[in-house]
Amino acid sequence: MKLEDMLLTEKESVKDAIVRLEKVRCKVVYIVKGKKLLASVSDGDIRRFSLKSGDINESVSCIANYEPHSFREYEKDKWLEVFKETQLYSVPITNLNGEIIGIVFRNGTIVKEQNKMDVPVVMMAGGKGTRLHPYTKILPKALIPIGDIPISEHIVNRFYESGCTEFFFLVNHKKGMIQSYFDNIERKYAIHYIEETEPLGTGGGLSLLKGQIQQDFVLTNCDILIDADYTAIYKMHEKKGNFITMVLSEYNAHIPYGVVSIDEENNYEGVTEKPTLKYLINTGVYIVNARVIEELADNTAIGFPDIIEKYRKAGEKIGCYIVNESAYMDMGQFEELEKMKERLNVQ
């Protein structure tokens, strides 16, 4: 059984759900948007709909349960408890982006995502991490521990689990410590270390990779983690024919005051109490066309946002993939470091 066989969209009909349930020989299928869990549809939902003489050509959303159970992958004790206390046949496993990454069944069987991507991953790991002093006076930012392993290994592990096997680390500050760490752990992926002798910004260091990458690649910082379906991001990038895809995160800014509106003559127009402003922010993760590397000037500092703007003006397609606020974790400040540990369930 494949995970994708148990997923439907809201555009599909009750009839489609019946056919799918018959195909997978399971009692439940799930409605998703992209890969994000929206609802569940059980054989019981189908029977109750049939007893009411419902039209099976109606949207499956009319019978769906929009408050389905779900688990995080580490919540195995919770799995057992829920199955013991309920008659649930299966429960989806979701990441922090709300995407289904697997389904666990009452008998303990787990079906997981099988689609993989195998593209190079470039990690910017040369920064001094001044925002994390005094930690980074001792360790490079890439080796700051999140639980039992450093942040960079968390990042690499997630890409490896998605099918990536070749990594390029752009290093500078305390580069020897980074190489020593990764050269002394058991791993099934290759790492190439490229030294950036002079700071070249968040994009200029890519010029040091000329001739080494001939396909679209992932570019990531070494201090952020995205708990999302990387393969889904890459597939969207390919499907839409993007030259560069930016991974963005939702960000809600809560204003703890009443916000007053006035007109051009400073006359009062109204007040909004403690509003929440919604933004999209750049996470620092991109999928990038290999041409970017070859067309960069050698040893010239440039920020990656400037590279994006250059290609946008040249008519190349710049796409975006949006993840939930909770799926984006930035280790750049101490308070965010603690939040990251909490979301990853590590001490």
C-alpha positions in Angstrom: 0.0 0.0 0.0 1.2 3.5 -0.9 0.6 6.6 1.3 -0.6 8.5 -1.8 -3.4 5.9 -2.4 -5.0 6.9 0.9 -5.2 10.6 0.1 -8.0 12.6 -1.6 -8.6 16.2 -2.4 -11.8 18.2 -1.7 -12.4 18.3 -5.5 -13.1 14.6 -5.5 -16.6 13.1 -5.0 -18.1 10.7 -2.5 -18.0 8.1 -5.3 -14.2 8.7 -5.6 -13.9 8.1 -1.9 -15.8 4.8 -2.2 -13.6 3.6 -5.0 -10.5 4.6 -3.0 -11.6 2.8 0.1 -12.2 -0.3 -2.0 -8.8 0.0 -3.6 -6.8 0.3 -0.4 -9.0 -2.2 1.6 -8.8 0.2 4.5 -11.6 1.7 6.6 -10.4 5.4 6.3 -8.9 7.7 3.7 -7.8 11.3 4.2 -8.5 14.6 2.5 -5.5 16.8 1.9 -4.6 20.1 0.3 -1.3 19.6 -1.2 -0.1 17.2 1.5 -1.7 19.1 4.4 -4.2 17.1 6.4 -7.7 18.6 6.2 -10.2 15.8 7.1 -10.9 12.1 7.2 -13.5 9.9 5.5 -14.4 6.5 6.9 -16.5 3.6 5.7 -18.9 4.6 8.4 -19.3 8.1 6.9 -20.1 6.4 3.6 -22.7 4.1 5.1 -24.5 7.0 7.0 -24.5 9.0 3.8 -26.0 6.1 1.8 -28.7 5.6 4.4 -29.8 9.2 3.8 -29.9 8.5 0.0 -27.2 11.0 -0.6 -25.9 11.7 -4.1 -22.5 10.0 -4.5 -21.5 12.6 -7.1 -21.4 15.3 -4.4 -18.1 16.6 -3.1 -16.5 14.3 -0.6 -16.2 17.3 1.8 -20.0 16.9 2.6 -19.3 13.7 4.6 -15.8 14.4 5.9 -14.7 14.8 9.5 -12.8 18.1 9.6 -11.4 17.4 13.1 -9.3 14.2 12.5 -6.8 12.9 15.0 -3.2 13.2 14.1 0.2 12.4 15.8 3.7 13.7 15.6 6.3 11.0 14.8 7.8 10.9 18.2 4.4 10.5 20.0 4.4 6.7 20.0 3.1 6.4 23.6 0.2 8.6 22.5 -0.5 6.3 19.5 -1.0 3.3 21.9 -3.2 5.4 24.2 -5.5 6.7 21.5 -5.9 3.2 19.9 -6.7 1.8 23.3 -9.3 4.4 24.2 -11.0 4.6 20.8 -12.1 2.5 17.8 -10.0 4.4 15.4 -8.6 2.2 12.6 -5.7 4.5 11.6 -4.2 7.9 12.4 -2.0 10.1 10.2 1.4 11.2 11.3 2.0 14.9 10.5 4.9 17.2 10.6 4.9 20.8 12.0 3.7 22.0 8.6 0.5 19.9 8.9 1.5 17.6 6.1 0.9 13.8 6.3 4.2 12.0 6.3 2.8 8.6 7.3 -0.2 6.7 8.6 -0.1 4.4 11.6 -2.6 1.6 11.9 -4.1 0.0 14.9 -2.0 -3.2 14.4 1.2 -1.1 14.5 1.8 -1.1 10.8 3.1 2.3 9.5 2.9 3.4 5.9 5.3 6.3 5.0 6.0 8.6 2.1 8.0 6.7 -0.5 8.7 9.5 -3.0 12.2 10.8 -2.7 14.3 13.5 -4.3 18.1 13.2 -4.8 19.4 16.6 -5.4 22.6 18.3 -4.0 22.2 20.4 -0.9 24.4 23.4 -0.3 24.7 24.6 3.3 26.1 28.1 4.2 28.1 27.2 7.3 30.8 29.8 7.5 29.1 32.5 9.6 30.4 33.6 13.0 27.0 33.5 14.7 27.5 36.7 16.7 23.9 36.6 17.8 24.7 33.4 19.7 27.6 34.7 21.7 29.1 33.3 24.0 28.2 29.9 22.6 29.8 30.7 19.2 33.1 31.8 20.8 33.6 28.2 21.5 31.7 26.4 18.8 30.8 27.3 15.2 27.2 28.1 14.7 26.7 24.9 12.7 27.7 22.8 15.7 25.4 24.4 18.3 23.6 21.4 19.9 19.9 20.9 19.7 19.4 17.9 22.0 22.1 15.3 21.3 23.2 16.4 17.9 24.1 19.8 16.4 21.7 21.9 14.3 23.5 21.2 11.1 23.2 17.4 11.6 19.5 17.9 12.2 19.2 19.7 8.9 21.3 17.1 7.0 19.3 14.2 8.5 16.1 15.7 7.2 17.4 16.1 3.7 18.9 12.7 3.8 15.6 11.1 4.8 14.1 12.9 1.8 16.6 11.2 -0.5 19.5 13.7 -0.7 22.9 12.1 -0.5 25.4 14.8 -1.5 26.1 17.9 0.6 28.3 20.9 0.0 29.3 22.9 3.1 30.6 26.4 2.5 32.8 26.9 5.6 35.0 29.6 7.1 34.7 30.3 10.9 36.0 27.3 12.9 35.9 25.2 9.7 38.2 22.5 11.1 35.7 21.8 14.0 32.8 21.3 11.5 34.8 18.9 9.3 36.2 17.0 12.3 32.7 16.4 13.7 31.2 15.1 10.4 34.2 13.1 9.6 33.9 11.2 12.9 30.3 10.2 12.8 28.6 7.3 11.0 26.9 8.6 7.9 25.7 7.3 4.5 26.0 10.6 2.6 28.9 12.5 1.1 30.1 15.9 2.3 32.3 18.3 0.3 33.9 21.2 2.2 34.5 24.4 0.3 36.4 27.1 2.2 35.3 30.7 1.8 38.5 32.5 2.6 36.8 35.9 2.5 33.2 36.7 3.4 31.2 36.6 0.2 27.7 37.3 1.6 24.7 34.9 1.5 25.1 34.2 -2.2 28.6 35.0 -3.4 30.1 31.8 -1.9 28.2 29.8 -4.5 30.8 30.9 -7.1 33.2 28.5 -5.4 31.1 25.6 -6.6 31.6 26.2 -10.3 31.8 22.9 -12.2 30.6 20.8 -9.3 26.8 21.1 -9.5 25.0 20.6 -12.8 21.4 20.3 -11.6 18.9 22.2 -9.5 20.0 22.2 -5.9 18.8 23.2 -2.4 20.5 26.1 -0.7 20.0 26.4 3.1 21.5 28.3 6.0 23.0 26.2 8.8 20.9 27.7 11.7 17.3 27.2 10.5 15.1 24.1 10.3 12.0 23.6 8.2 9.8 20.7 9.3 8.0 20.3 6.0 7.8 17.8 3.1 11.0 18.7 1.1 10.0 16.4 -1.7 6.7 18.2 -2.1 8.6 21.5 -2.3 10.9 20.2 -4.9 8.1 18.7 -7.0 6.2 22.0 -6.9 9.4 23.8 -8.1 9.7 21.3 -11.0 6.0 21.3 -11.9 5.8 25.1 -12.1 9.1 25.4 -14.0 10.6 27.8 -11.4 14.1 29.2 -11.9 14.3 29.7 -8.1 11.8 28.7 -5.4 11.9 30.6 -2.1 10.6 28.8 1.0 8.5 31.4 2.9 7.0 31.1 6.4 3.8 32.6 7.7 4.5 35.1 10.5 1.9 36.6 12.8 2.9 39.8 14.6 0.6 40.4 17.6 0.3 44.1 18.6 -0.5 44.3 22.3 -2.2 47.7 22.0 -5.2 49.3 20.3 -4.2 50.5 16.8 -5.8 53.8 15.9 -6.6 54.8 12.3 -6.7 58.5 11.3 -7.3 60.4 8.1 -5.0 62.8 6.3 -6.0 65.6 8.6 -5.4 63.6 11.8 -9.1 63.0 12.5 -9.9 59.8 14.3 -11.4 57.1 12.2 -11.5 54.1 14.4 -9.5 51.7 16.6 -8.6 48.0 16.3 -7.9 46.3 19.6 -4.7 44.2 19.7 -4.7 43.2 16.1 -2.6 40.4 14.6 -0.7 41.4 11.4 0.1 38.6 9.0 3.3 38.5 7.0 5.3 36.1 4.8 9.0 36.0 5.7 12.0 34.5 4.0 13.3 31.3 5.7 16.6 31.2 4.0 15.9 27.9 2.2 15.7 27.9 -1.6 15.7 25.6 -4.6 18.0 27.0 -7.2 18.8 26.5 -10.9 22.5 25.5 -11.4 23.0 28.4 -13.8 23.2 30.7 -10.8 26.5 29.2 -9.8 28.1 29.4 -13.2 26.9 33.0 -13.8 28.2 34.4 -10.5 31.3 36.7 -10.6 34.2 35.1 -8.9 35.1 36.2 -5.3 32.5 38.9 -5.3 30.3 39.4 -2.2 26.6 39.4 -2.9 23.4 38.5 -0.9 21.2 35.8 -2.2 18.1 38.2 -2.2 20.1 40.4 -4.7 20.7 37.3 -6.9 16.9 36.6 -6.8 16.1 40.2 -7.8 18.6 40.1 -10.7 17.0 37.0 -12.2 13.4 38.3 -11.6 14.3 41.4 -13.5 15.7 39.3 -16.3 12.4 37.5 -16.6 13.1 34.2 -14.9 10.3 32.7 -12.8 10.7 33.1 -9.1 8.2 30.9 -7.2 7.4 30.6 -3.5 6.4 27.7 -1.2 4.7 28.7 2.0 5.0 26.8 5.3 3.2 27.2 8.6 4.7 29.5 11.2 5.3 26.5 13.5 7.2 24.7 10.8 9.9 27.3 10.6 12.5 27.2 13.3 15.4 29.8 13.5 18.2 29.2 15.9 19.6 32.7 15.5 18.6 34.0 19.0 18.5 32.3 22.4 14.8 32.5 22.9 14.3 30.9 19.4 16.8 28.2 20.3 14.6 27.1 23.2 11.5 27.1 21.0 13.3 24.9 18.5 14.1 22.3 21.2 10.5 22.3 22.3 9.1 21.8 18.9 11.6 19.0 18.1 10.9 17.4 21.5 14.5 17.4 22.6 16.2 18.5 25.7 
